[in-house]
Amino acid sequence: MIYKNKKCPVCDVHFSENDDIVVCPECGTAHHRECWKANGKCFNHDRHGEDFEIVKEAEEYIDEPDSSAEETAYSQAEERENLGEDNATQIGEIIDSFEKKAEQETTIDGEPLLTYAAAVGKKENYYLMRFLHIEKAKPKSLWNGAAFLIPLTWALYRKMYKIAAIVLALYMILLGGLMYSVFGNGELMKANEICMQEDPAYLTNVFNYLNGDDSVKLTKAQTRLVDEMQNIKIPIAVQVLSYAITYGVRMFMGMKATLLYFDKIKKSIAKAKGLGFSDERLRFYLNRKCGTLSILITGIAALFEVYLFFF
């Protein structure tokens, strides 16, 4: 066997006797057929054009002599040399066509990768590789750093509106608890009422003072208000709730967001397939319905989350 005791460069697993093996026509690197499809191209694609000969690659893999395989390798190398530099563009087109065909043949849950790519939109390669992993390995969790750091923003950006609504509702509970700690403070409310009676624009003075403006002169009532604000005590229950929501939501989204996203994309594709669209129309529809949300809206959500978490 030509590839005995050698590994596929994509999955790093040794080839076995019954494996379906694909050899790159450009450099001779051997892959499992499914690994080639999942990767979408030769593992050594970036090295094509360098001093990376099919004969050298073949020699590294051959453990047992096989005259027919050796002749094929040398024949392909000789043909490549005969093409010359003028035909480099043609070779590139052939490789691109081969990669596109592999992408079309690879499926997730019976649907072509192109259909999932249209539904995902931006960063499709990142998510397609994870969707393939989910379908094959069926993991209980799969880490997503963006969903961990800014869960509401990520959910909105990926048009996961139900998830975004749940996260926002939890944030409102968090803010409600913090606001209760402020507005439930009787002494603070009394000081605020007195300041309001003295000067309806008192907040400007107070905030300027708190921001370090030494030129601001506070009245007695305003001084009392500042003291009460600086001595606010947040109840233990509110603190526990705050930590539970903040870190609970982020950990859950970090571990489960990609799985939930995959499930949502699958359901959207299944629903769209029932509408009887052509393949091109189907992908356009999925990109509009799923895809990604505008940067303006998600930017506002990101500012809100950054302020909530870090300030």
Secondary structure, 3 states (H helix, E strand, C coil): CCCCCCECCCCCCECCCCCCEEECCCCCCEEEHHHHHHHCCCCCHHHCCCCCCHHHHHHHHCCCCCHHHHHHHHHHHHHHHHHCHHHHHHHHHHHHHHHHHHHHHCEECCEEHHHHHHHHCCCHHHHHHHHHHHHHHCCCCCCCHHHHHCHHHHHHHCCCHHHHHHHHHHHHHHHHHHHHHHHCCHHHHHHHHHHHHHCCCHHHHHHHHHCCCCCCCCCHHHHHHHHHHHCCCCCHHHHHHHHHHHHHHHHHHHHHHHHHHHHHHHHHHHHHHCCCCCHHHHHHHHHHHCCCCCHHHHHHHHHHHHHHHHC
